[in-house]
Amino acid sequence: METSRKREILRTLKYFTFASSAGVIEMGTFTILTQLTSINYEIRYLVALVLSVIWNFTLNRKFTFKSNNNIPVAMFKVFIYYSIFTPVSTFGGNYLVTVLQWNDYLVTILNLLLNGITEYLYQRFFVFGKSIDATIDTTEEKRIAGQI
C-alpha cells in the first residue's frame, strides 16, 4: 500500500479515536446534566457539545492533522462550521425530543455521528487541508512507509 494512502488511513483512524473520546465527554456531560438537573434539552446538549468540541479540536489539530496552522484562523474556521451545525442540531434535536418524543440519548447519539463524519471532512479538507503534516518529521514518514 502506498505511503500516502497508509498515512490517510492512519489519520482517519486517529481522528475517529479522538472523536470517540470527545463523544465520551459529550455523552458523559449530557448524562450528568440529564440525571442531576432539570434544565432543558438545548442547554444540556450545548454544554456537552462545547466541551467535546474543545477537546476534539485540540487533540486532532496536534496529533491527527499535525498542523502548525495559525491556530486562531483554524479555530475561526471551526467556529464557522459550528455556527451552522449547532443551531441545526440543537433545534432539530429539540424538535425530535419535544415534538416527536424521540429519546434524548438517541437524538444526541445521532447528532454525535453526524457531527463526527461532517466535521472530519470539513477539518480534513478545509480547516487543515493545506497544512496537514506540516509538523511531521522524516522518522514518522519512514515508520508509516514501513522502513523502520
Order of alpha helices (4+ residues) and beta strands (2+ residues): alpha-alpha-alpha-alpha-alpha
